Amino acid sequence: MSDDGSTSSDESTALEIDADDHDGSLYRILSSAVVPRPIAWVSTRSEDGVDNLAPYSFFTVASVDPPIVLFAPVDGAEGLKDTPRNARDTGEFVVNLVTEDLAEAMNETSATLPPGESEFDHADLERADSAAVAPPRVAGAKAAFECTLHDLVDVGGSTLVLGEVRHVHLAESVTTDGKIDVTEVEAVGRLAGSLYTRTTDRFSLERPP
């Protein structure tokens, strides 16, 4: 409401949604408004030795001490998808950074493949050996976090997968003086539908005291 008591056009035309009465899922609304989202490109290895690779945009850092990252796959029709199931069964996974040069390949790994077929092979991606865990990392990834499973938490129709970072791989191209240089990290963020965003348009704000 403005100073003179009138209602702004944004307020008068606002869409109000009661989650309890809403018909259907809030997925589209949440995924369109909570943007941009970083992408966890997660590689795992099944107990049968098949290397799995899939992107998840419900992803963030949960803790710094200990270093914990989490991603939240939506469960499939028959329960856990390959990635969280492999993480549960083997206790290991790798989170690979998606940069613009890898965006097309990342998208290819979101395809639904037959059991036993690896997304690495489907997207023609080179594997690189990890240092602390068995699943490979994406060879071209500028950063990769090798993790051991910290916990699985069921939340509605999703499963939070929390992993403790055991080893970090950083390409020389994203480091300056031995530290990661965010101005060199051309990461890709998820929006909604088929839309993504770049992180090359940056600005700075000084934090107030």
C-alpha positions in Angstrom: 0.0 0.0 0.0 1.3 3.5 -0.9 1.6 6.5 1.4 -1.8 7.8 0.3 -3.5 4.5 1.1 -3.9 3.2 -2.5 -3.0 -0.3 -3.6 -0.2 -0.7 -6.1 -0.9 -2.5 -9.4 1.4 -5.3 -8.3 -0.6 -5.9 -5.1 -4.0 -5.6 -6.8 -3.1 -8.2 -9.5 -1.1 -10.5 -7.2 -1.7 -14.2 -7.4 -2.4 -15.7 -4.0 -1.9 -19.5 -3.5 -3.0 -21.4 -0.5 -0.7 -24.5 -0.6 -3.4 -26.6 1.2 -6.0 -25.8 -1.3 -3.8 -25.7 -4.4 -4.8 -28.4 -7.0 -1.6 -30.2 -7.9 2.1 -29.8 -7.2 3.9 -26.6 -6.4 6.9 -27.8 -8.3 6.6 -25.4 -11.2 6.1 -22.4 -8.8 9.0 -23.4 -6.5 11.4 -24.2 -9.4 10.6 -21.0 -11.2 10.9 -18.7 -8.2 13.8 -20.3 -6.3 16.4 -19.3 -9.0 19.1 -19.6 -10.1 19.9 -22.9 -8.5 23.4 -24.5 -8.7 23.6 -27.9 -10.2 25.0 -31.0 -8.6 26.2 -33.3 -11.3 26.5 -36.4 -9.3 28.6 -39.5 -10.3 28.1 -42.8 -8.5 29.0 -46.4 -9.1 26.5 -49.2 -8.6 27.3 -52.4 -6.7 27.4 -54.0 -10.1 30.1 -51.6 -11.3 28.0 -49.4 -13.5 29.0 -45.7 -13.5 26.0 -43.4 -13.1 26.0 -39.6 -13.8 22.9 -37.4 -13.3 22.2 -33.6 -12.6 20.2 -32.4 -9.6 19.4 -28.7 -9.1 18.0 -29.0 -5.5 21.6 -28.7 -4.3 23.5 -26.6 -1.7 26.1 -26.6 1.1 24.7 -27.9 4.5 27.7 -27.4 6.7 31.3 -26.2 6.6 32.6 -27.9 9.7 32.4 -30.8 8.9 32.1 -30.0 5.1 28.7 -31.3 4.1 26.9 -30.9 0.8 23.4 -32.1 0.0 21.2 -32.7 -3.0 17.6 -33.8 -3.0 16.4 -36.1 -5.8 12.7 -36.5 -6.2 11.9 -40.2 -5.7 10.9 -42.2 -8.8 7.7 -44.2 -9.3 9.4 -47.3 -7.7 11.3 -45.4 -5.0 14.9 -44.3 -5.0 16.5 -43.4 -8.3 19.9 -44.8 -9.4 21.9 -42.0 -7.9 20.6 -42.0 -4.3 20.4 -45.8 -4.3 24.0 -46.1 -5.4 25.0 -43.5 -2.7 23.1 -45.6 -0.1 24.5 -48.9 -1.2 28.1 -47.9 -1.6 28.4 -44.9 0.7 30.2 -42.8 -1.9 29.5 -40.2 -4.6 31.2 -37.2 -6.4 29.6 -33.8 -7.1 31.0 -32.3 -10.3 30.7 -28.6 -11.2 28.7 -27.8 -14.3 30.3 -25.0 -16.3 29.1 -23.6 -19.6 31.4 -25.8 -21.7 29.8 -28.9 -20.1 26.2 -27.8 -20.2 25.2 -29.8 -23.3 26.8 -32.9 -21.9 25.1 -32.4 -18.5 21.8 -32.2 -20.3 22.5 -35.4 -22.1 23.0 -37.2 -18.8 19.5 -36.4 -17.7 18.1 -38.9 -20.3 16.3 -41.9 -19.1 18.6 -44.9 -19.9 18.1 -48.6 -19.6 19.5 -50.3 -16.5 23.1 -51.1 -16.9 23.9 -48.3 -19.4 26.2 -45.5 -18.1 25.5 -41.9 -18.7 29.2 -41.3 -19.1 29.2 -43.4 -22.2 25.8 -42.1 -23.4 27.1 -38.5 -23.3 30.6 -39.5 -24.5 32.2 -38.1 -21.3 35.7 -39.0 -20.2 36.1 -40.4 -16.7 38.8 -39.4 -14.3 39.9 -41.5 -11.3 38.9 -40.1 -7.9 41.4 -39.9 -5.1 39.3 -40.9 -2.1 36.3 -42.7 -3.4 35.5 -45.3 -6.1 33.1 -43.4 -8.4 34.9 -41.5 -11.1 34.6 -37.8 -11.6 34.0 -36.0 -14.9 37.4 -35.4 -16.4 36.5 -32.0 -17.8 34.9 -30.7 -14.6 36.6 -27.6 -13.2 35.8 -28.7 -9.7 34.7 -31.9 -8.1 33.9 -32.9 -4.5 34.5 -36.5 -3.6 32.1 -37.4 -0.8 31.2 -40.2 1.6 27.6 -40.6 2.6 26.7 -38.7 5.8 23.0 -39.4 5.9 19.8 -40.0 3.9 16.7 -38.2 5.0 13.2 -38.8 3.6 11.3 -35.6 3.1 8.0 -36.1 1.5 8.5 -37.4 -2.0 12.2 -36.6 -2.0 15.3 -37.9 -0.4 18.0 -35.6 1.0 21.4 -37.1 0.3 24.1 -35.5 2.5 27.7 -36.2 1.8 30.9 -35.3 3.7 33.5 -33.9 1.4 36.7 -36.0 1.6 38.7 -34.6 -1.4 38.4 -31.6 -3.6 39.7 -31.4 -7.2 40.1 -27.9 -8.7 41.4 -27.2 -12.2 44.2 -24.7 -12.5 42.0 -22.6 -14.7 39.7 -21.7 -11.8 42.4 -20.9 -9.2 44.5 -17.9 -8.5 47.4 -18.0 -6.0 46.3 -21.4 -4.8 42.7 -20.4 -4.1 39.5 -20.8 -6.1 38.8 -17.6 -8.1 35.0 -17.1 -8.4 35.5 -14.8 -11.4 36.9 -17.7 -13.3 34.2 -20.1 -12.4 31.7 -20.0 -15.4 29.1 -22.1 -13.7 25.7 -22.8 -15.1 22.6 -22.3 -13.0 19.2 -23.9 -13.3 16.0 -21.9 -13.8 12.8 -23.7 -14.8 11.7 -25.9 -17.7 14.5 -25.9 -20.4 16.0 -22.6 -19.2 19.4 -22.1 -17.6 21.5 -19.1 -16.7 25.2 -18.1 -16.8 27.2 -16.7 -13.9 29.3 -14.4 -16.1 27.3 -11.3 -15.3 28.5 -10.4 -11.8 28.3 -7.4 -9.6 29.6 -6.6 -6.1 28.0 -5.2 -3.0 30.0 -4.3 0.1 28.5 -5.9 3.2 27.4 -3.4 5.8 29.2 -3.4 9.2 
